[in-house]
Amino acid sequence: MVNLMTRVNSYNAVMARKSEIMKASVGIDYQDFESGGIAFDYERMMRETGYSLEEMIKIQSEAGVGNTPLLELKNITTLARKYAGPGKGARIFLKDEASNPSGSFKARRSAISVYHAKRLGYKGVIAATSGNYGAAVASQACIRGLNCIIVQECYDSKGKGQPEIVEKARKCEAYGAEVVQLSVGPELFYYFLMLLEDTGYFNASLYTPFGIAGVETLGYELADQMMKREGRLPDAVIATNAGGGNLTGTARGLIKYGAANVQIIAASVNLKGLHMASDSQFNKKSFTTGHTGFGMPFTTWPDRSDVPRSAGRPLRYMDRYVTVNQGEVFYTTEMLAQLEGLERGPAGNTSLAAAFSIAQAMDRDQILVVQETEYTGAGKHIQPQMTFARENGIDILAGNPKEEIPGNNIILPHHPGLIKAVDLDMLDLRESYVRNCIENTGIKHPTDDDLVFMAADSKTSIEFVKSVIERI
């Protein structure tokens, strides 16, 4: 262990020892699963470092996590059918994850991570997150009797904080966590590493096998509830996509249930043109998660996360990827509240906005499940978000959302028929992933194992991977 009195804490010095810090704070030697090239043994990592599905259900149940309701949105389905063609308009269901202790599905991820930290003898946990995961870790740490530090990227250089992130800080503090709030930029990861090294706490990362496997119970539970209720599996499940863990864990749970043929759809808010690490653009967005600023880069290069190998690998499971605009999600949030009596936050409503559009092209006897909801609070509500947008020079308009320009305006649809999910080019995403594997590793001549891995990770074929490499 580095002596605190002699340790060099410059940015470059801390980054140079990040692998050593990560190994000590996660308890996983990722090199055990490495091949020395692009490939690593993903399934063995998930199997040997995690818990069985039965164990996870028990761990989560002890902490009040899981067994959340599956609700049919009959009024929203009826409205969608008004804009659908003859015989079209799938039934829309919603998994209400807001009923978890911390108010989101991320309680499932944190329950396993915090339990594991306690089991290994760590005195506390740390997570770097500006989202619901911080509240989930703080809640579970409270239940398990561990200390908790949450590190947030909260402010721009003028000290102006995004209201949703500030709201989540209050929630973390309510559970007894210490919250460290930083401005946008590279100091977040640097400070996070310093805290891990100083405290010796467990890194409750979103991207460890514990965090991702914890979401498997959601997919399994969803399938089981649907079978018991309708006697059949859903035709499609749609998940809000940011870092990829939500979609990955849900899909793996569905597969473990035997629902491998259910279509897996990713949905993100379109924030094209806004740079997530830009100080000037930090407060130009009205969504702090579930947007393309995270969804796109993590889909095409999942190992950009805060652990050497991310367990969230969404492209392995993704059949379709759609985007919706900010105004469409705000409108859908009001729709859910006023038609179904459910007031929920923006993350899950991203998927619901997309589902409202997608259901109109599906047959009436088909079932589409929105995979999660999240709690809402003072900073998450539509009005504070739109007020904050206006303060940052964003125009709030009514019209056609397809004309929305992220960072310039938010366009609320004149009527629900204008809500239209936009498909992304899946082949382009899969090709981008292969390109990133070659360019980010510098390996120009992949081994056979590398080719097999890239094909599985991009949900393509070895022939597809070879064709992309030949074009690079």
N, C-alpha and C positions, 0 to 999 in steps of 0.2 A: 504493500500500500504506500502511496506517495506521502511523504511527510508534509503536513500542511504548512510548516514553517519554510520549507525549501521549494515547494511546488511552484512552478511558473504558471501564471494564470492569464497570460496573454491570449488573444483570440486564436492565433495560430498554434500555440502550445496546447491549448485545450482541445482544439479540433484534431490535432495530431494523435491524441490519446483517446479519441472518442470510442474506438473499438474496445479498448480495455475497460473504459467506464461502462459501456453498454453490457459487456459480458458480466461484470460484477453486479450490475443493477437489475439484470433480467434473469440471471441464473441459467442461461442457455449458451452453450458453446456452438455458435452457428457453423463453425468449421467442421463439426461432426457430420454435417449434412451436405457439405460442399463437394463438388467434383473437381474443382480447380479451374473451371471454365465458366460458361454461362449458366449451365445447369446446376440445380441442387435438388435433393430428394425432398420435395415438398410434402408428399403424403407421409413419409416417415417422420418428418419434423412435426407435423400435425398430430401424428399418432403417439410418438414417444414423449413429447413434451406437454401434451394436453391431458384431457380426462375423457372418459367414455361418456356417451350421451346420457346414460342413466346416472352417472356420478354428477354431471352438470345439472341435471334436473333437480337432483337432491340438494346440491349446494345452493342453487338459486331459490328453491322452495323454502329452505331454512331462513333465507334473507328476505322473504316476501316478494321475490321476483318471479315473473312468468305467470302462466295460466290466465292470460289477459283475454278479454272478450273478442269474439269475432262477430261483427255487426253487419247486417245488410243495409245498405243505403238506398232504401226503396224510393224515397222522394227524389234523390239525385238521379237514380236510374230512370225514373219516369221523365224527368226533365231531359236527360240525354237522349231518350227515345224520340222526343219531339223534333230533334235535329237529325235523327238517323233515318236511313232509308227503310223501305219495307222489309220486315223480318229481321231488322238490325237493332242493336242496342243491348249489349250484354249486361247481365246483372252485376252491379258493383258492390263488393264487400270491403270492409275495412277492419284491420287488426288494431285494436285500440291499446297501443303500448303506453299511452299516457297514464294508464292505471298502475304502472310500476312505481316503486317507492320514490324515485327521483323524477318521474314524469316522462321517461322516454325509454326506447328499446335499449339504450346504452347501459341501463342497469344490468342487462344480461351480460354484456362484455365485462363490466367492472366487477360483477359478483365473482366471476371466476378468477380474474386477476388479483383482486384483493384477498380472496380466500387462499390463493397460492402463495401470496406474499406472507400471510399469517402462518401458513404451514411451513414455509422455509425459515421462519424466525426473523423476518424483517420487522423493524420497529415502526416503519411508516411507508407511505407510498407517495409518489410524485407523478403527476401527469401534465404534459404540455398540451393544452387545449383551450380554445375560446368558445367551445360549444357545450352541448348537453353532457358530454362525457365527463367534464369536470364535476358537475353536480352529482353524476352517477358514482364516480370514484369517491367523492366526499361522503355521500350517503352510505356507501358500503363500508368505507373505512370506519365511519362512526359505529355501524352495526358490529363490526369485527374488532373494535377497540384499537385501531391503529391511527397513528398521526397521518396527516394528509397535507400536502402542498400542491396547489394548482397554479400553473404558470400560464398566463394569458397574454396574447397579443391583442391589446385593447385600444390603444390610442394612436393618433397620428402625432407628428412632431409638434403640433400646437396644443397637445393635451386634450383633444376632443375625442371622446369615447363613443363608439357605436352603442346605441341603447340596448340592443339585444345582448351584447357581450357584457355590458355593465349589469344587466338584469341577471345574467348567469353567475356573475361574481357574487352578487348578493345571495343567490341560492346556495353557492358553495360555502359561503361564510355562515349561512344559517345552519349548515351541517357541521360546523366547527372547523372547517378547513382554513388554512392560511392561503391567501390568494396574492400572488405576485403579478402585478400588472405592468406590462412593458409596451413600448411603442413598436410600430411595425418595422420589420427589418431583421437582419441576421442575428441580432442579439438574443432573440428568443431561444434558439437552439443552444447558443453559447451559454446563456445563463442557466438553462435547463441542465446541461452537462455539469456545470459548476455545482449546482444544488445536489445532483445525484452523487457527485464525488465527495462533497462536504458532509452530507448527511448519512450516506450509506443506505439510503432508502431504496425501495423497490421501484423500478420503472414500470408503472402501470400503463404502458404504451397501448395505443389503440390497435397496434399492428402485430402484437405477439400472437402465438398460437392460442394462448388463453383467451385473449380478447375476441379473436375471430370465432373460435370454437363456441364461445358463450352464446353467439347468435344462432348457432345451429339449432338450439332448442326452439327458436322462434319459427323457423321453417318447418321443423318436425311437428310442432304444436299446431301450426296453421293447417297443415295437411290433415292431421288427425281430427281437428275440429270440423273441417269441411266434410270429411268422410262421415263423421257421426251425424252431422246436421243435414247434409244433402245426399249422402251415399255415393259421393263421387269427388274426385280431385278438381281443383280449379283448372281452367284452361291456360290462364296466365297469371303471374304474380309480378307486380310492379314495385320497385324499390327506389327510393331517393338515393342518388349516388354522389358521393364526395370522394372520400379516401378509398372506397371500395369494400370496406369490411362488412357493411350492412348487406350488400348484395351477395358477397361471397359466403358469409355465414348462413344467410337464409337459404341460398341455393344448395349448400352442402347439407343442411337439415332436411330439405325436401328430398334430396337424393337418398339420404339415409332412411327416409320413410318409404321410399320406393316410388317417389314422384319425379323421376328423372326426366319425363317427357313434358312437364309443365314449362311453358314458355317463360323465360326470365327477361324482364324488361327493366332497363335502367332509365331513370329520369333525373335531369338536372335543370336548374334555372340557367337560362342563357345570360352569361355575363361576358360575352365575347367582346374583346377590346379593352377590358379592364385588367390590369396587372395586379395580382394579389399581393406582391411585395412592394408595390409603389406607395410611397407615403402620400403623394398627392391624390391617389385614386382610392386609398383605403376606405374612406368614408363616402365614396361615390356609389357604393353598392348597398342595396337594402337587404341583402341576404348574406349571412356569415358562414353558411354551410350549404351543402346540397346544390352547389353551383358548378359551372363548367371550369372555374378557376382552379378547383380541386379535382373535379370529376375527370376532366380530359387528361391532365398530366399523370394522375395516379392510375388511370386505366391503361395508358400506353407505356408507363414505366413505374410499376408499383414499388420498386425498391428505392424510391426517392424518400422513403419514410424514415422515422427516427430509430429504426432497428436495421441490422445488416440485411436481413431478408424479411420482407413483409409477408405476413400470412394472409393479407387481404389481396387477392388476385382476381379482380372482377371479370377480366376478359376471358378467363377460363370457363365462366358460367353464363356470360351475357349473350342473349340471342338478339337483342334489339336495344338501341340507345336513342332516347328522344329528349328534346329540350322543350321547355315552356318559358315564357317571359315573366318578368316580375309582376306586371299588372294582372296577368292571368292567375297567378298564385294568390295574390291579394283578393281578387274577386272570388276565387274558389273558397278561400278561408271564410268569407262572409256567407257564401252559399252553404257551406257545411253547417255553420252556426244557425242560419235562418231557415234552412229546409230540414235539417236533421237534429237540431238542438244540441250540437256538439261544438264547443268552442275549443279549437286546437291550434297549435302553433304552425309556423310556416314550413318546417322541414317535411313533415308527412304530407302536407297539403300540396307540395310540389308534385308528388306522385299522384295525388288525387286530381289535380288539374290535368295532368297527362292522361289519367284513366278516364276522365270525363270525355275527352276527345277520342281516345282509342276505342272505348266501348261502343261508340257510334258506328264503327266499322266492323264490329264483331256480331255474330248471330245472337238472336235473343235468348237462345237456350244455353249460351256460353256464360262462363263465370270469370270475372276479373277481380283479383284481390289486391287492394292497396295494403302493403305489408306493414305499415306502422303509422302511428300518430305520435305527437309530442305535446307536452304541456304548453300552455301559454301563460304569459305574465306581463308585468308592466312594460317591459322593454320590447316584448315580442309582438304586442298588439299592432294592428294595422295603422292606427292613428299616430302613435309615437314614431313608427317607422317612416310614415309619409311626411310627418312634420320634420323629422331629421333630414329626409331627402330634400325638402324645400330649403332648409337651412344651408344645405350644401349645393344649392344651385340646380337641383333637379326639378324639372317641370312635371307636375301631376296632371295628366290629361285623360279624357274619355275618348275612345275611338277604336281603332283596330290595333290590337296588340302586336301584330306582325310589323308595324311601323316603329315599334319601340327601339330606342338606341340606348343600350346600357351606359350609364354615366351621364346621360343627357336628359332622359325623361323616363317616366313610368306611365304606361298607357293602360288604363282600366277598360276592359271590353264594354262596348255599348250594350251588348246582349251576350248570353252564354254561348250562342252559336259561333261566336268569334274565337272561342278558345280552341286552339289548334296545336297539338303536339307536332313537332318537327323532327323527322328522323335524321339521324346522323349516318354517315356512310360507314357501315361496319367493316367492310374490306379495307377502307382507308385506315381505320383505327387499328386493325390487326396488322396491317403493313407497317404502320408507325411503331407498333410495339417491337416488331422484328428489327426494324432499323435502329431503334433505341438500344436493343440488346447488343447489336454489333458496334454501334458508335460509342456507347457509354462504357463498354468493357474493353474496346480496342482489339477484340478477338476477330481476326479476319477469316480464319479457317476453323469454323466450329466443328467439334467432334460429332459423332453419331448421337451420343447422349445429349449434346447441346441441341441438335436438330429435333430430337424427340421431345425435349423439354419445351422448346419454343413453340412447337406445334400444339402441345397440350395447353400451354399457358396462353396461347392466342386463339384456342379453339379452332384450329385449322388443320392442315396436314403437313407432312414433311415436304411434299412437293411444293406447297404454297410457300413455305419458309425458304426453300432453296431458290425459288423464283424471285423472291424479294432480295435475297442476298446477291444473286446474279446481277440485279439491277443497281445495286448500291455502287 
